[in-house]
Amino acid sequence: MMRPRILGCLMACLLYPLAAQTASGQGTLETYPVDGSGVLEYRLVTGGQCDDEACSARLVLARGERELSAAELTRAFVADLDPTRHEGCWVTRVEGAHLEICPSLVRLAPELNGVMLSQRRGWDHVRQRQMLFVALDDSLVMVWEQDNGIGGPYWTKAWVTDTDGDGTDEIVSLTEAEGYMPDQTDTWYLVTLGWDPARRDVRRVSEPGRALAAYAVIVGSYPTLDEAREYQERVGYITNEQGRRVGCLPGFRVLSSSEYPRLVPDWFIIAALTIDEAEAGSKLERAKACNPSIDGYLKRVQ
């Protein structure tokens, strides 16, 4: 199975950053080619507008030293801090504020690349936003985005991966929603998006060329929804040495096993979902390290 390039803290970028600093204070964090010619390139740069709390970043479309087009990414980094690279993302973090941008090259067509940017900001309530930018007619165009608003009750995530093995990439979008009522489970769904060269836009791919695998990290199964919720609350949080309440199951939801043909029906599972098997294993190890009473296993659910 080809390893997807996740957009988020665990995403691994394909290219190493090209570090640069201009006289104006603008710093180049990443560069990516638009195509194979090497004439046009995308640049993720710092040096945007700042307020007392945060500074913006910019994604620039450039030809040599000439800037053709740019998109402003508001509240990208904590003010007065230089972003550091961590697991494929550019991160600034202080007590009460965590801001990061995760870029990734997207091979849309044999002679056209795009750039996916995933932003996360917040502390207790994390806002997530994913955007796909493409160079069209010497302009930088955002052709797709998804946003989870102020941080719930739904969450978004995206991966870049070649789902059909044709050498170009698709975007796999995951949306998770919290049950609104006490008797409702949480829900999730995956959507695959591919590039349409005729429309010069992304479109939903209803049937990928090969089956899209999804994995669940299951840490509990219960016959009733109430029991599953109680377990999630009981083991999902600990109090650390500083007396702070720490979450050990971020991204885990309470789901109905009946939604997944590979699972025994009529149970309620506490699980986290991903299309990356290695990421699933890491999620389980982090949960167990946070709270040793947590146990679980991995299961392919589609």
C-alpha positions in Angstrom: 0.0 0.0 0.0 1.3 3.4 -0.9 1.8 5.6 2.2 -0.4 8.7 2.1 1.0 12.1 2.8 -1.1 13.2 5.7 -2.0 16.9 6.2 -1.6 17.6 9.8 1.0 17.3 12.5 2.1 13.9 11.1 2.4 14.9 7.5 5.8 14.3 5.8 6.6 16.8 3.1 8.2 15.6 -0.1 10.8 18.4 -0.4 13.1 19.8 2.1 12.6 23.5 2.8 14.7 26.1 1.0 15.6 28.5 3.7 16.1 32.2 2.6 15.8 35.6 4.2 15.2 38.8 2.3 16.2 42.4 3.3 12.5 43.1 3.9 12.3 40.4 6.6 10.3 38.0 4.5 11.5 34.4 5.0 10.9 31.6 2.6 9.9 28.4 4.4 9.1 26.1 1.5 9.3 26.1 -2.3 7.6 23.8 -4.7 7.6 23.6 -8.6 4.5 24.3 -10.5 5.5 22.0 -13.3 8.7 20.4 -14.7 10.0 23.5 -16.4 11.3 25.1 -13.3 10.1 28.5 -14.4 7.2 28.9 -12.0 7.2 28.0 -8.3 5.1 28.2 -5.2 6.7 29.8 -2.1 5.4 29.7 1.4 6.8 32.8 3.1 6.6 34.7 6.4 6.8 38.4 6.9 3.0 39.1 6.6 0.8 41.5 8.6 0.9 41.1 12.4 -1.2 42.2 15.4 -0.4 41.8 19.1 -1.1 38.0 19.0 -0.4 36.6 15.5 1.2 37.1 12.1 0.0 36.1 8.7 1.9 34.1 6.2 1.6 34.1 2.4 1.6 31.5 -0.4 3.3 33.2 -3.4 3.3 32.2 -7.1 6.6 33.5 -8.5 8.6 33.5 -11.7 12.2 34.1 -10.7 12.3 37.2 -8.5 8.9 38.4 -9.8 5.8 37.8 -7.6 2.8 37.0 -9.9 0.1 36.3 -7.3 -0.3 35.6 -3.6 -2.7 34.4 -1.0 -2.7 35.7 2.6 -3.0 33.2 5.4 -4.3 35.0 8.4 -3.3 34.2 11.9 -0.6 31.7 10.7 2.0 32.1 13.4 2.3 33.4 17.0 3.6 37.0 16.9 7.4 37.5 17.8 8.2 33.8 17.3 10.0 32.2 14.3 8.2 29.1 13.1 10.1 25.8 13.6 9.7 22.7 11.4 8.2 19.7 13.2 7.0 16.5 11.5 6.4 18.3 8.2 4.7 21.4 9.7 5.8 24.9 10.5 4.8 25.5 14.1 4.7 28.3 16.7 3.4 27.5 20.2 3.1 29.4 23.5 0.9 28.7 26.5 -2.7 29.0 25.4 -1.9 29.3 21.6 -0.8 26.8 19.0 -0.5 27.9 15.4 0.8 25.8 12.5 0.8 25.4 8.8 1.5 22.0 7.0 2.2 22.3 3.3 2.3 19.5 0.8 3.0 19.2 -2.9 0.0 17.7 -4.9 0.7 16.1 -8.3 -2.6 17.0 -10.0 -1.5 16.1 -13.6 1.7 15.1 -15.3 2.6 18.8 -15.9 0.8 20.5 -13.1 1.3 20.6 -9.4 -0.7 22.2 -6.7 0.0 23.0 -3.0 -2.2 21.8 -0.1 -2.0 23.8 3.1 -3.5 22.6 6.3 -3.8 25.2 9.1 -4.4 24.4 12.8 -4.9 27.0 15.4 -6.2 27.2 18.9 -5.7 25.5 22.2 -8.8 24.0 23.9 -10.9 24.5 20.8 -8.7 23.8 17.7 -9.8 25.2 14.4 -8.7 23.3 11.3 -8.7 24.4 7.7 -7.4 22.7 4.5 -6.9 24.5 1.2 -5.7 23.5 -2.3 -4.0 26.2 -4.4 -3.3 25.8 -8.1 -1.4 28.1 -10.5 -3.8 28.9 -13.4 -3.0 31.5 -16.0 -0.2 33.0 -13.9 -2.7 33.4 -11.0 -2.8 31.6 -7.6 -6.3 30.1 -7.3 -7.8 28.3 -4.3 -9.8 25.6 -5.9 -11.0 23.8 -2.8 -11.2 24.3 1.0 -12.8 22.8 4.0 -13.0 24.4 7.5 -14.4 23.1 10.8 -15.3 26.6 11.9 -14.5 27.4 15.6 -13.4 23.9 16.5 -16.5 21.6 16.6 -18.8 19.8 16.9 -17.2 18.5 13.7 -13.6 18.1 12.6 -11.8 17.9 9.3 -8.7 16.3 8.0 -7.2 15.5 4.6 -4.5 13.3 3.1 -2.8 13.5 -0.3 -2.3 10.1 -1.9 -2.4 8.3 -5.2 -5.5 6.3 -4.7 -5.7 4.8 -8.3 -2.0 4.2 -8.9 -1.8 6.4 -12.1 1.0 8.6 -10.9 -1.1 11.6 -9.9 -2.6 12.5 -6.6 -6.0 12.6 -5.1 -7.2 14.3 -1.9 -9.0 12.1 0.7 -11.1 14.3 3.0 -12.3 13.0 6.4 -15.1 14.8 8.2 -16.0 13.6 11.7 -19.1 14.9 13.5 -20.1 14.7 17.2 -23.5 13.3 18.0 -25.9 16.2 18.7 -28.2 14.3 21.0 -27.4 12.0 24.0 -28.8 9.0 22.0 -26.8 9.7 18.9 -23.4 8.2 18.0 -20.6 10.3 16.4 -20.3 9.9 12.6 -17.5 10.1 10.0 -17.3 10.0 6.2 -14.5 10.0 3.6 -14.6 11.8 0.3 -12.0 11.4 -2.5 -11.3 14.4 -4.8 -9.4 14.3 -8.0 -8.3 16.9 -10.6 -10.5 17.5 -13.7 -8.2 19.0 -16.4 -11.2 19.9 -18.6 -12.9 22.0 -15.9 -9.5 22.9 -14.3 -11.1 22.1 -10.9 -11.4 19.3 -8.4 -14.3 16.9 -8.6 -15.5 14.1 -6.4 -14.2 10.7 -7.4 -17.1 8.3 -6.6 -15.2 5.1 -7.4 -11.4 5.2 -6.9 -9.5 2.9 -9.2 -8.6 0.7 -6.3 -10.3 0.2 -3.0 -9.6 2.9 -0.5 -8.5 1.3 2.8 -9.6 2.8 6.2 -8.3 1.7 9.5 -9.8 2.0 13.0 -7.9 2.2 16.3 -10.4 0.5 18.6 -9.9 1.0 22.4 -13.2 -0.2 23.6 -16.5 -2.0 22.5 -19.7 -1.9 24.6 -23.3 -3.1 24.1 -24.8 0.3 24.9 -24.0 3.9 23.9 -24.0 5.1 27.5 -21.3 2.5 28.5 -19.1 3.5 25.6 -19.4 7.2 26.5 -18.7 6.5 30.1 -15.5 4.6 29.2 -14.4 7.3 26.8 -14.7 9.9 29.6 -13.1 7.7 32.3 -9.9 6.6 30.4 -9.7 9.5 28.0 -8.4 12.0 30.5 -5.8 12.0 33.2 -4.4 14.6 35.6 -0.7 15.2 35.1 1.9 16.1 37.7 1.1 19.8 37.3 -2.5 19.1 38.2 -3.8 19.7 34.7 -6.4 17.6 32.9 -4.8 16.0 29.8 -6.7 14.3 27.0 -5.4 10.9 26.1 -7.8 10.1 23.3 -7.8 13.1 20.9 -9.6 12.3 17.7 -11.4 9.2 19.1 -15.1 9.0 18.6 -18.0 6.7 19.7 -19.3 5.0 16.6 -21.8 2.3 15.8 -20.1 -0.9 14.6 -23.1 -1.7 12.4 -21.9 1.0 10.0 -18.9 -1.1 9.1 -19.4 -4.6 7.4 -16.0 -5.8 8.7 -17.0 -5.4 12.3 -19.4 -7.3 14.5 -22.7 -5.4 14.4 -24.8 -3.9 17.2 -21.8 -2.7 19.3 -20.6 0.8 20.2 -16.9 1.3 19.6 -14.5 4.0 20.8 -12.2 4.4 17.8 -10.0 6.8 15.8 -10.1 6.5 12.0 -7.4 7.0 9.3 -6.4 5.8 5.9 -2.8 5.4 7.0 -2.1 2.1 8.8 1.2 3.4 10.2 -0.6 6.4 11.6 -3.2 4.2 13.2 -0.4 2.3 15.0 1.1 5.6 16.2 -2.3 6.7 17.6 -2.6 3.6 19.6 0.9 3.9 21.0 0.4 7.5 22.0 -2.9 6.7 23.8 -1.3 3.9 25.7 1.7 6.0 26.7 -0.7 8.7 28.0 -2.8 6.3 30.0 -1.4 2.8 30.5 -4.8 1.4 31.4 -5.8 2.0 27.7 -5.6 -1.1 25.5 -6.7 -1.6 22.0 -6.1 -3.0 18.5 -6.1 -2.0 14.8 -8.8 -3.1 12.4 -9.4 -2.4 8.7 -13.0 -1.2 8.5 -13.2 -0.7 4.7 
